[in-house]
Amino acid sequence: MLDKTYDSATTEPKIARIWDEADAFRAGAGAKPGADSFSIVIPPPNVTGSLHMGHALNNTLQDVMVRFERMRGKDVLWQPGMDHAGIATQMVVERKLAQERLPGRREMGREAFIDKVWEWKSESGGLIFNQLKRLGASCDWSRERFTMDEGLSRAVIEVFVSLYKEGLIYKDKRLVNWDPKLLTAISDLEVEQVEVKGNLWHLRYPLEEGVTYRHPVAFDAEGRPTEWEVRDYLVVATTRPETMLGDTGVAVHPSDERYRDLVGKHVVLPIVGRRIPIVADEYPDPEAGTGAVKMTPAHDFNDFEVGRRAGLRAVNILTVDGRVTLAENEEFLEGLTPSEMQRGLWEQFEGLDRFEARKLVVTVFEEGGYLDRIEPHTHMVPHGDRGGVPIEPRLTEQWYVDAATLAKPAMDSVREGRTNFVPKNWEKTYFEWMENIQPWCISRQLWWGHQIPAWYGPDGQVFVEKTEEEALHAAIQHYLAHEGPMKAYVEDLLENFRPGEILTRDEDVLDTWFSSALWPFSTLGWPDETPELARYYQTDVLVTGFDIIFFWVARMMMMGLHFMKDGSGNPVEPFHTVYVHALVRDKNGQKMSKSKGNVIDPLELIDQYGADSLRFTLAIMAAQGRDVKLDPARIAGYRNFGTKLWNATRFAEMNGAGGADGFVPEAAVLTLNRWILTELSRTIADVTTAIESYRFNEAAGSLYRFVWNSFCDWYLELLKPVFASDDASAKRESQACAAYVLDEIYRLLHPFMPFMTEELWAQTAGEGRRRDTLLCHAAWPAAGLSDDASAEEINWLIDLVSGIRSARAEMNVPPGAVAPLVVVGANALTRERFSRHVAAIGRLARVEPIDFADAAPRGSAQIVAGEALACLPLGGLIDLAAETQRLQKADAKVEAERARILGKLANKKFVTNAKPELVEAERERLAELDVQKASLATALARLEGAA
């Protein structure tokens, strides 16, 4: 007999050990002979990471599919692994060294530091895997991969060298997101926008000598200028005055009549003294500010592109750590002949932090009469998510991938339907990014990561090879083949056995997204032709969040199509489907963040409610394209769902329902049993179709309705008289049927609630017996008996009782009161049904007697029951006038709140300016009120009919 209560804290670790000891999730476990493969690669969490709600949703949905396909007998591989998280890991280890008062990274050197990172990884890294196991993730844990392990590192080198030799990887000098604290380039995903209350400084740039223009200062009602003033300066606005030291131009729109005659002329840059051109470009907005925009190509992404189009120089005036450098800056000094006064001024800027330099620039402009005005200005400033400081667009030489070339086949794949996004609307996002793709910066100024396989000769010539030996061989061949001083230099080194002095390796490492782009095939053993690669590539589904469609999904598509080919040499996509799940937000619809204090820890929820409850909640709320608004109260509610199933199993056990072996659904005789078996078949079909089409919420919803409503609330309740009767044949059939349906419920529910269902499966095998297999390897149910007549009859009974119960509740009839029921307009079939189920109707709806009549009695509430009306005479049970007044008062209250919300939503200012989650919350509340109003209207109509 089952324990009285289910204890998730005890059961879940026990079940996890059973799975582990049975090696239940190894690739191919439980597969039928000759089965098709089904494979998923886990989005690799960071080695520094811990489980958050995004992980919990992502991995729950993957596990639902994996367990489902495993039970369908497929050869399943869910490939786990972790990302080495270059920046995050290096920060963690450097912080640890500082806390332990050990030498820093620079002091100990690269090799010793990398050893320290591996040491940290073996001791503390990868804790998230154990957390995923607590969630129930059924990966093949024996196949754990790490983006820095030997096999994946070899794949990374192979890809880099191949792409370089194909001309698809190259070095270039471009702007990158630069973190002045971490001293490395970072990706767009590692940049977060932070709202900052700052200023907009309007600066005056003097026009070159002898140049003036007319600037409008007054306008008529239609916006046409009526007064002008002659100016010998342009006004530009900036949120970063310090960058003006690197300005090399001013841009205006070609259609802007104010400045049309100035294009081709120059301004003289204050402080610097450089003559910089006024250029025409489509970028400036004539309606924004003055319409004239300062151009700092070395310190702004938009300015960089304008500079390329207009041929402007790029002058970098900041060091790697964000300090001003002018004194020995050749780019800055080029073309300048400064006076002693200017040099003295520049010396004041030398070495200043960028924000201190900002203050000094403003002071100098103000003292020199060049500061037009200052406006308070709240704007978004990009910050490094790890370093926590504002990032600096920096012009630097980095390694790039020709993403535009690799993107073309990846776009074709989606256009032609070889890879599909679910929901489909994410394809638009994918194409917007891919069609406007920029070169992909793949180098990082870190030590932890895949060191770039590039070596430089004494003259800077680069040699890209898989090993240093190969690079040295290539270098020797190169230098010896060309006459000149380098040939003699190399010959001397070789003659004196000093070939190690020929090459110096590139110190940078590769962006972590580079190695994760190879994930679907590198984890399967590529570049070797392994059995796993042949068996499980192409993988089936990728489950991911929308925020990394470009950073990860698109890049996996590019790399997979470029390197993976079928037997005929045709490119093979890494997956045929990309399922994009939404965000998990808090109960108010706000994005979770530490600063808001609304982060929900999934591990705390598992401790409190159990993993099954969390998983089921996430699944049933994971509607396609809709964010999950997670309220811990919902998880408590779905824990009650598990408790309901546990108690239902105990009830069935106590009534002899144990062991379903030999039960043949088609042989069932009782209408009640044939009904539940038909509903079971419908549920099996619905759940199967929903999972296959990635509608996880619909699958979970179907299960919830069947288990809670059909099985627990109605079937077991209607079985009570059968269990208590002297009809041995009916009792035996019902006991076997109940046990059979429970077994099927455990199977159906297993992908969503694996721990409890595995425990129930083991505990209900029958007296002294064991199951032939673990539930995770049991066969997925197949739809069986379909008896529409039996289903229609019992569903009629349920609808009738439910309708009577609703009417009683709406009319405020005392729960214990027994009411008469008068049936009007019943045909012969309905009369037969009443006759067969009179006892159940009387017991469940608390009605007696049940009579038939030609007309509805006065003072009765009426319920539609097929072609008939079921009438409840209420005059003797409730005070009709008082009840009417109560309902009218409730209706007025609802209507008042509806009017308030409708007024807010009609206010364009509120809808435009309020936070989107607040607007959405008001709309949801309005929908709830509409339902309440409809219910009250129904109740009032019934009272009017009863008066």
N, C-alpha and C positions, 0 to 999 in steps of 0.2 A: 504494500500500500504506500502511495506517495505520502511524503511529509505533509503536514497541514498547511504549511506555507513554503513558498519558494524563496530560497536564499541565494541571490545572485553573487554575493561576495564570496560564498563558499563554492558554489557550483561552477562559476565561470573559470577560475583557475584550474579546477579539477578537469573540466572538459578540455581546456587548452592542453593540459598534460597528456590526456588520452590521444588527442589528435597528433601531438608531437611524437609520442611513443610509437604511434602507428604509421608515422611518416605519411600522414593522410593527404598532404597537399603537394607531394612531389609531382613533377610533370608526368602526366599520363595516368596518375592514380585513379582507379575506378573506371578507366576507359573500357569501352566495348572493343572487341577485336575488330581491326580495320576501321576504327572510328576516325572521323574528321578531327582535325586539330582546332583548338580555340586558344588564342594567346592574347595577352594584354601585358604591356610593360607599365610598371608603376611609374608615375611621375616622380623622379627621384627626389626625396626630401633632402634638405641640407644636413650634412653630418653634424652641424652645430644645433640643429633644430629640435623642437619639441612639438608634440601634437597640438594643433589648434583646430578650430571648428572647420576651417576650410579643408584641412587634411581629413577630418572625420567624415565630412560629406563626400569628398572625392573618393576616399577608400571604401566607404560603405557602398556606394553605387557600383564601384568596380567589383567588390566582393559579391554583391547580389548577382551580377552577371556571371562571375566565375563559378560560384556555387551552383547556380542554375544550369550552366552548360556542363559542369562536372556531373551533375545528377542526370543530365540527358545522355550521359555516356560518352561525351566527347573527350578527346585527348587534350587536357587543359594544362596550360602553363601560364601562371601569373608570375611574371619575372620581377623580383624585388631588387632594389639597389638604392644607393645614396650618391649625392653630389658632394664633391669635395669643398664647395663653397669657398672659393679663394679668399675673398676679402674678409668674410665673417670669421673663417677659421684662423687666418693670420692674426686678426685682431684679438681673438680669444687667447691664442697662445702668447702673443706679445704681452697681453694684460697679465696672464698667469706668470710669465717671467718677471714682470715688474713686481707683482705681489710677493713673489718668492725671493726678491732681491737678487736675481740672477743677471748675468750680463744680457744686454739687449741683443736684438737681431743683428745689428751692424757689428757689434763687438764680437759676437761669437762666430759670425760668418755664415754663409749660405748653407753649406753642407750640415753644419752642426744644428742650425735652426730647423732645417727640414727634418732632421732626426727627432728634434723636440716635438715637431708637429705630429709625426707618426706615433711618437710616444703618447702624446695627448689623445690621439685618435683611438689607440688601443685601450686606454684607461677610461676615457670619458665620452668619446665621440659615438654617435650612432644610437643614442638612447631611444630615439624615436621608433626604432624597429620593435623594441619591447612594448612600446606604447601602442603601436599598430597591432601587435599580437593581442593586446588587451581588448582592442576594438573588435577582434575576431577576424582580422585580415588573413585569408587562406592562401597566401603566397607560397611558392616553393622556396622556403627559407634556406634550403640547402644550396640554392643557386644565387645567393646574395652577391651583388656586384657593387663596385665602387669606382667612380670615374677616374681615380688615380691608381687602380690596381694594374698589375702588369699587362693583362690582356687589353684592357681599354686604353691604356697608355700607348700600346703598340698600334691600336686602331687610329688613335689621334695623330700619331706621327705619320702613319701611312696616308691619311687623308690630307694632312697639311702639305706633305711633300708632293703628293699627286696633284693637288690643286695649284700649287706653286708652279710646277713644271708645265701645267696646262695654261698658265697665265691667269688663273682665276684667284690667286692670292698674290698680293703685291704690297710694297711700301708706298706710303703717300703722306704728304703733309696737309692735314686738314684739321678743322676744329673738332674737339671732342669734349665730352663732359669731364671736367677735371676736378678731382677732390683735393683741395689744397691741404687738407689734414692728413689724408691717407697717401697723398702723393702718387695717385694713379688715375688713369682714365677709368670711367665707370660707364655702365650701360644705362640706357634710358629707364629701364625697369628699376634701377637702383637710385633713381632720382625721384624725390617726392616734392610736390608743390606745397609750399607753406605760405599762408596768408600773412603778410607783413604790413604794418602801418608805417609807411615811410613818407618820402617827399618826391615831388616832381620838380626838378630844378630847371628853370628856363634860362639858358645861357646865350649871351650875345657874341656872335662871331663876326668880327669886323670884315667888311668886304675889302678886296685889294684896292690900293690907292686909285682914286679917280672913278670908282664904280659906285653908283647909287641905283635905287629903284623906288617906285611909288608903292607904298603899302596901304591898303584900305583901312580906315579907322572908324567909319560910320556907314550905316546901311539903311535903305528904305524898308518899308513893310514887307516887300517881296524878297529882301535879302540882297538887293543890288547895291554896290558901293556908291556912296554919295560924297564922301570926303577921303582924301588921301594925305599921307605925309611922306616926305622923302627920307629914306633911310640909307645909311651907309653900313649897315650890319644885318645879319640874319639872326633870328631867334630859333634855337633848337632846344628841345626838352629831353631830359634824361633822368632815369632813376639811379644811374651810376656815374656821377660826374668824374670819378677818378679815371674812367676809361678814355676821357677826352685826350689824355696824353698820347694815346695811340690812334687818334682820328686821322684818317687819310682822305676824307671826302665828306661832302654834304649832298644828300640826294633829295630831289623834288620830283613830283609826278609830271610827266610830259604835258599833261593837259592843264596844269595849274598856271593860269594866266599871270598870276602875281610874279612868278619867277621865270617865266619863259625866256626873257631876255638875259637872265643871269646864267643860264646853262652854258658851260664852257668857261665861265669866269671863275675866280678863286676867292676864298676867304683866307684870312691869316689867323692861324690857330693860336689863341692866347696861351701864354706860358711857354709854348713850344716855339712859336715863330714860323712854323712851316706853312707855306702856301699850299692849300689843298683845294682840289677842283669841286665845282658844283656840277653834279651829273643828273641826268634825267633817267628815271627808272619807274617801273610800274609799282614798286613796293610801297612808297609813301602814300598815305591816305590824305588827300587834300582837305578832307573834312576833320581830320584829327589834329588837334593842336595847331601849330603854325603851318603844318604841311611840309616843313623842312626837317629832315632827319639827319643827325650826325652819323657818320659811317665809321665804325671801328672793326674792320674785317677780322682782326686777330682776337676779338673778344666778344663777338656776338654772331650767332648762327645765321640770322637773317642778313646782317651786314656782310658776312663772309660771301654769301651768294650774290648779293648786289655788287660787292667788290670784284667778284670773278667776272660778272657781266660787264662792269664798267672799267675794268682794268686798274682797280685801285690797289695800292700796296697794302700788305698786311704787316703791321708793326706791333709786336708783342712787347708790352711794357711791364709785365709781371713775372716774377720768378715762380718756380713750381709750388712754393708755399704761400703764394698770394702777396708778395711784397714788391714794391716798385723798384725797377732797375733801369736806370737811365745812363749813368756815368760811362759804362763800358759796353753799352748796348748798341752794336753796330747798326741794327735795323732802325733804331730810333735816331741815331746820329746822322744817318745817311742824308746828304743834301742840306744839312743845317750848318750855319756859320754863327754860332751863338756869341753873344757879347758876354763880358765878365758878369754883368748883372744877371743875365739868364742862367749862366753856369751856377752862380750862387743860389739862384732860386731852385734849380734842379737838385742841387746838393741837399736842400731841405727835404725833398721827396725821397731821396735815395734810401732804400731799405725800409721805408714805411710800410706797415700793413695796409692792405687795400682800403680798409675802412678809415684808418687814420689819414691816408692820402685823400680820401673823399672830403674829409673836413677841411684839409689844407687847400684843396682845389677851390672849394666854395669860398673860403676866406680870401684867397688871392683874387678870385673873380669879383667878389664884392668890393674889395679895396681898389681894384682896377676899373670899376664901373662896368664890368661885363656881366653882372648878375641881373637879369631882367626881373625875375620874381621867383618865389618858392610857393608851391601848392602842396598841402597835405595830400597824400596819395596812398591808398591801400591797394596793394597788388600782390600777385603770387610770385614768390621767389623760389627757384629750384634749390633744394638742399640734398646733399648726399644722405641716403637713408642709414648708412653705417657711420660715417664720420660726423654727421649732424651739423655740418657747416654749409653755407651757401656754396654751390658748385660754381666753377669758373669756366666758361667756354675758353678753351686753350688751343692755340695753334701748335701742333706738335706732330712729329713724324711717328706714325704707327703702322702696324700691319693691317691690311684690309682684305676682305673677301669681295669679289665682284658679285654681289648679291643680285643685281639686276639680271645677269645672265642666268644664274641658277634659279631665279624666280619664275622664268617663263614656263618651263615644264611643270612646275608646281602649280601655277595658275591653270594651265591646260588640264591638269588632272582633275581639278575641282569643276572647271567649266564643263568637262566632258563626263562628269559623274562617276569617275573612278574612285574619287574620295568625296564623301558627303559629310556636311556639317549638320548636326542635330542640336538645337533647332536650326533650320535652314537660313534664318536671317543673319547668322554669324558669317555666312559666306560674303556678305556685303562688306563687313569689317575686314575680312581676310583680303578681299580684292583691293579695298581702299589702301591698305598698307602695302600690299605687294606691287600695285601699279605705280606707287610713288616711292618705291624702295630706294634707299641710299646705300652706299658702300658700308659694309659691316666691319666696324673696328673690332678686331679680335685680340689685340695685345693689351696686356695689363702690366703695370709697373709693380709687380709683386714677386715674392719668392715661392709662395705655395701655389702650385699648379703645374701644368705641363709646360716645361721650359721650351721655348720656341726652337725648333731644330734648324737654326740658321747660324752660320759662322762667318766672321768677317776677316778678310785678309788685311795686311798692313795698309793697303791703299783704300780700304773700305768696300772692296768687292765682296758681295754676299754669295755664300754657297749654302744651298738648302739641300740637306740629305738626311737619311734616316739615322745615321750614326756619325760620330765625329771622325771615325776612320774613313768613311765614304766621303765626307766633306773634305778631309785632308787630301785624299787621293784626287778629288775633283780640283782642289786648289792647285796642287802640284802640276797637274796636267794643264791647267789654265795658264799658270805663270810661266811654265817652261815652254809653252807654245807661242809666247809673245816676246819678241826681242825688247830689251829695255832694262832699266835699273831694277825692276821687280824680279826679272828673271835671274839676274846676277845675285840679288839678295836671297832668293829662295835657294839657288844652287849652293850658296855659302852655308845656309842653314842645314841643308841636307848633307853637305860634305862634313859638317862638324856635328852631326847627329843632334840637331836642335829643331826638329820639325814642329815641336809643340809651340814654338814662337811664331809659327805662320798664322795660326787662326785664333780668334777670340769669339767665344760663343755669345749670342744675343742673351742679355740678362732677363728679358721680359718673359712672362708666361702668357698662356692663352686664356682668353675669356672662358669662364666655366660653361657658358652657353655653347661654346664650340664642341666640347666633349659631349654635352648632353644632346646635341643635335644628332649625334651618331647612335644614340641610345637604343633604338629598336633593333639595330643589327650588331652593334659592338657587344651588347650584352649576350648575344647568342654565339659569340666566338669569332666574328669577322675580325681580321681579314682571312682567317683560316676557314676552309669549307667544312664546317662542323655538321654533324647530324642534326643538332638543334637548330642551326641556321636553315638547313634544308627543310626541316619539319615545321618550324613555327614562324618563319618569315614568309610572307607578309603577316604581321600581326593583324588582329581583327578590329579592335576598338581602342581609341585613345579617349580617356576621360580626363578632362582638364577644365581649368577656369578660363574665363574670357580674357583675363589680363595677360596671358602669355601665348595667345594665338600667334602673335608675330614673333615674340622672342624665342619660343620653343617649337610650337606646332609647325609654323611655316619653315623654320630652319631644318626640322626633321624631314619635312617634305622635300626640301631642296637636296639635302645630303642623301636621303634614301633613293630618290630618283636618279641621282648622279652616279651612285656607287653600286646599287643593287640592280641586277639584270636577271631576266628569266633565261631559259634555255635557248631562246631565239635572240637574246641580246636586247630585249625590250626592257625599258626601265620599269621597276616595280615600286609602287608606293609603300611607305612603311605601315600604313593601316588603311582600311577602306571606309572607316567611319570615325568622325571626331565628335564625341558627345561633349557639349559645352554646358557645364552646370553653372548655376547662378551663385551669387554671394550668400553667405549666411550672415544675416544682420541680427540686431537685437530685437526684442519684441515690439519696439516702436518703429522699426524699419531703419534705424540708424546703423551706419557702418561701425563695426567694432573697432575700438582703438584704445590704447592704454591711456591716452590723454583724456578721453571721455570717461574712462573708468567703467566701460560697459562690456569689457572682454569677458566672454564665457569660456571657462576652461573645460574641455571635454573630459579630461581625466577626473575632475571633481564630479562631473555629472555621472560618469561611470561608477565612481565610488558611491554616489548617493542613490542612483536609480538602476544601475546595471548597464552593460554595453548593449544588450538587446533593446532596451527601452530607448536609448539614444539613437541607435541605428534605425529602428522602426519610425521614430519621430522624423528623422532626417529624410528617410525615404518617402514617407507619406506626404511630406511637405515639399518635395523636390519636383514641383511642376515645371515643365519645360518653359524656360524664358522668364520665370518668376523667382525673385529672391526669396530665400527662406527667412521668415521672421521668427526667430527662435525664442520661445518663452519656456523657461524651465517647468512651468506649470503644465505645458503640453507633454513634456517628457514624463511627468508624474502620471498624467492621464494615460499614456500608452504603457506605462508600467502596470496600470490597472488592467489594461487589455491582456497583458501576459498573465496577471493574477487570475483573470476571468478564465483563461484557457486552462490554467493549472487546476483551478477549482472545478471546472467542468470535467476534467479528466478524473479527478478524485470522485466526483459524483457518479460518473460512469463506472468506475471501479467498484464503488460501494454497491452498485446495482448489478454487478456481475458482468459488466462489459469489459472483457479482457481477452486479448488474442483474437485476431481477425482471420487467422489462417482458415482457408476453406470457404470463406464467405464469397458468394457469387452475387454481385449486385443485381444482375438481371433476373435472379430467382426470387428476389424479395417480393412479398405479397402485400404487406401492409401499405396502404396509401401514404401514410406518414413517412415510412422508410423510403418508398419510391420517390417521394417529394424531395427529401434531403439529399438523396443520391443524384437526382436530377439537378438540384441547385449546386451540388458539388461539381458535377460535370460542367455546368455553365461557368462556375468560378475557375475551374482548371483552365478552361479555354480562354477566359478573360485575362487571367494572370499571365498565362503563357504568351498571349498576344501582346500584352502590355509590356512585359520585359523585353520581348523581341524587338519592340518598337521604341524602347528606351523611355516609356511612360511609367516610370517607377512609382510615381504617386498614385496612378490609377491601379497598378498591381497591388500596392499596399492597401489602397482603399477598398478594393474588391475583397481582399482577404479579411480586412477589418469587418466589413458588413456581413460576410458569410459566417465568420467565427463568432462574432459578438451577437449579431441579430439572429441569423438563421439557425445556427447550431445551438448556441448557449441559451438565448432568450426564448426561442420558440420550439426547436426540436426537443431539447431535453425537458422543457416544461410540458410539452404535449406528450412526452414519453412517460411521465410520472404515473398516470393511471395504468399504462401498459405494464410497467415494472411492478406495480402493486396488484395487478390482476391475477386471476387463476389460470389464464390462458397461457399454458406453457410454451406452445408453439410460437405465439406472438412475442412472448418474452424472449425466447432464444434468438429469434430473428432480430429483434430490436437490440439485444445485447451485442450480437455479432455486427450488426449494422453500425451501431454507435462506435464500436472499437475500430471498425474499418474506416469510418469517416474521420475519426481522430488520427489514425495513421496517415491518412491523406492530408489532413491539416498540417501535421508535423512536417511532411515533405514540402508542401506548398510554402509554409511559413519559414522553412529552414534558411533560405538565402537572406531573409530579413532579420530573423531572430535565431541565430545558429546555436547559441549556448543552451537556452531553455529547451528548444526542440530536440537537440541531441540528448539531453537529459531525459526528457519525456519518452523519447524513442527507446532508450535503454530501460527505463523503469517500467514500461508497459508491455514488455515482451510476452508476459504471461507467467504464471506461477512456475518458478524454477527453470525458466528458459532464458536463452539469450538470442538476440537478433543475429541474423546471418551476416550483417554488415553494419558499419557505422552509418548513421543517417546521412552524413555528408557524401557517402557513396551509394546511397539508396537511389532507386530509379525515380525519376521525376514522374508525377502522376499523369495518366492519360485520361481524357474525357471518356466516360463510359455510358451508363444508363441515361436515357433521355425519355422521360415519360411526361409529356406535356399535360395530359389530363390530370395526373396526380399532382403535378406542380401547380396547375391552375386551381385545383380544389383547395389545397392547403394555403396557397397564397390568398385565395378568396377569404378563407377563415382568418388569416393574419390581418388582412386589410380591414375586415369587419371589426375584429376585436380592437385593432389599433384606432379605427375611427370612433368607436364607442368610447374608448379610453380618452382620446383627444377631446371629444365633446364633453365628457364628464369634467375633464381638467379645465377646459375653457369656461364651462358653466359654474365652476367652483363647487361641484357636487362633492359632498363629504366622501372620502375614500372608502369608508366602511359601509356606506349606504347601498342597499340592493335596490335597483330600479327595474321596473317592468320594461319589456321591449315589445313593440308592436311593429310587425313587418307588413309593408304595404306593396302590392304589385309584384309579388314573387311568382316566378314561373315554377314549373314542376321540378326542374333541376335544382333551383335554389331551395325549394321546400325540402327536397331530399337531403341537401347538404345541411340545412338546419337540423333535420332529424338525426343525421349521423353524428353531428358535432354539438348537439344541444348541451351536453354536459360540459364540454370544453368551453363553449361560449359563456355559459352561465358562470363557470368557475373563474375564467380569465377576465371577463368583462363585468362581473358582478351584476348580472341581470337575471331576473326571474319574476314572473313567468315569461315565456316567449310565445306571443300569439300572432295570428295572421288576421289582417283586416283589409277592407276595401278602401278606407280613407284614413289619413293621418289624424290621430286624436288631437284635440286642442291642447295648447300648452306643452308642445313636445319639440325637442330638438331633433333634427332630421339628418341622417347619415346615408349617403349613397352607397348601396351595396350591389354592384352590378346593375341589373335592370330594376331592382327593388329599392325601397326606402326603409331604413331601420329607424324607427321613431322612439325617442326616449321622452315619455311624459315627465316634465320636470316640476309641475306646479306644486306637488307635494314634497319636493326635495329641497328646493331653494327658494329664496325671496327674489322673484323675477325683477321687481322694481329696483331693489337694492343692488342686484347683480348688474343690471343695466347701467345704473349710476356709476358703479365701480369701473366698468369697462369704458364708459364715456370719459371718465376722469383720466384713466390711463391713456386713452386715445388722444386726449387733448395735450397731455404731457409729451407724448411722442411727437405730435404734430408741431408743438412749440420748438422742440429740439431740431426737427427736420427743417423748419423755417430758418432757424439760426444758421444751420450749416449751409443751406441753399443760398442764403445771403452772402456767406463768406466765399462760397465757390463762385458766385456771380460777380464778386469783386475782383476785377482783373489785377489790381494792385497786389492783393493777397496771393492770388494764384501765381503771379510773376515773381514776387519777391520772397515769399515764404519758402522755407526749405522743402524740397520735393517730398521728403518723407512725411512732413506735416500735412501737406495737401493730400497725399495719398491716404493718410490716416483719416482725414475728414471724409473722404469719398467712401472709404470702407465703413465708417460709422454710419453714413447716410444709407448705404446698402443694408446694414443691419436694422436700421430704423424702418426701412421700407418693408422688410420681412415682418417686423413686429406689427406694423400698421395693418398689413394684409391679414395677419392672424387675428388681430382685434376686430377687424371688419367682419371676418367670418364668424367670430363669436357673437358679435352684436346682431348679425343677420339671423343667427340661430335663435337668439333671445326674442327677436321680433316675431319669428315664426312660432315661438312657444307662447307668446303673450295671448 
